[in-house]
Amino acid sequence: MTDTAAYTPPPIWVWNKENGGRFASINRPIAGPTHDKELPVGRHPLQLYSLATPNGVKVTVMLEELLALGHAGAEYDAWLIRINEGQQFGSGFVAVNPNSKIPALLDRSGPQPIRVFESGAILLYLAEKFGALLPQAPAQRAECLSWLFWQMGSAPYLGGGFGHFYAYAPIKIEYAIDRFAMEAKRQLDVLDRRLAEQPYLAGAEYTIADIAVWPWYGQLAKGQIYGAGEFLQVQQYTHVQRWADLIAQRPAVQRGRKVNRVSGPPADQLHERHDASDFETRTADKA
């Protein structure tokens, strides 16, 4: 390990606004809105406010899968929330998600709007609302929910841990990168061993467990996030590779990953989605 300057934590932590690296302008140690801004509302029952990060992709893939299964009530408006500009701190967004993180969903199909935040909660809410992509048999349901919550508990190590220190931190800290690279590889090994036994995480059928895990670990395995594929030697996880390719071939997944995307080739960006025809006409240049 290389030598680093010794750091002794102060008796009381004090927020240094300038010490936030790439995200210094939006990170802060308090909650609540920073400005008044109402959210737009479209014509569909489901209003999604999001960005195509891995957590955001989970929900747009879920909605596209539900529509592909024939659930017309899953039609949705997807509004772009530019988190680098602090739009998640507008008063309207905070009213839907007090944690000021994307994605946030507002279900206006009933007499009173229902807010749902946290991506795993949104997947479970939609699966139960439409009776799809969540097994009903107790053993299979338990397996599915276990992998869903595994992802929710594991992703902070991958995103906030490995991804932050490897790709985004203003300085490279060997200890931090080593610590979280080890954990990311351990998690890939957990998945690889499971997927050696079954085609999908919950068993023989594709479920919300796969929808939750794929945007993080499937894209990591294909070198599509953090540019860390070679560093983590992701090709060695052959069962994860097979599973990641299988899911990426699904038309609903291909549509869902485009929604609220603001990076990559223009053809892969659909800044807002208000109708299925938007995938043909594209709204990237309208947002």
DAHUBEL-V96450 format. One line per field, one symbol per residue. ss: DSSP state (a for helix, b for strand, c for the rest). phi: phi as a letter, one per 40 degrees, with the letter a starting at -180 (. if undefined). burial: + if it has 24 or more other ideal C-beta (glycine too) atoms within 12 Angstrom, else -. Layout:
ss = ???
phi = ???
burial = ???
This chain:
ss = ccccccccccccccccccccaaacccccccccccbccccccccccbbbbbcccaaaaaaaaaaaaaaacccaaacbbbbbccaaacaaabaaaaaacccccccbbbbccccccbbbbcaaaaaaaaaaaacccccccaaaaaaaaaaaaaaaaaaaaaaaaaaaaaaacccccaaaaaaaaaaaaaaaaaaaaaaccccbccbccccaaaaaaaaaaaaaacccccccaaaacaaacaaaaaaaaaaaccaaaaaaccbccccccaaacbccbccccaaaacccccc
phi = .ccbccbbdcdbcbcbdcbbgcbdcbcacbbgcbacacccbccccbbbbaaccdcccdcccdcccccccgccccdabbbcbccccgccbcccccccbccfbccbbbcbcbcbdbcbbgdcccdccccccbgagadccdcccccccccdcdccccddcccccddcccbbccbcbddccccccdcccccccdcccccccacbcchcbcaccccccddcccccccgbbgfbdcdcfcccccccccccccccccdccccccccgcbbgddccbbdbbbadcccccgbdcbc
burial = --------------------------+-----+-----+----+++++++++++++++++++++++++--+--++++++++++---++++-++++++--+++++++++------+++++++++++++-++-++++-----+-++++++++++-++-+++++++++++++---+--++--++-+++-++++++-++--+-++++--+++++++++++++++++-+++-++--+-+--+-+++-++--++-+-++-++++++++------++++++---++---++--+
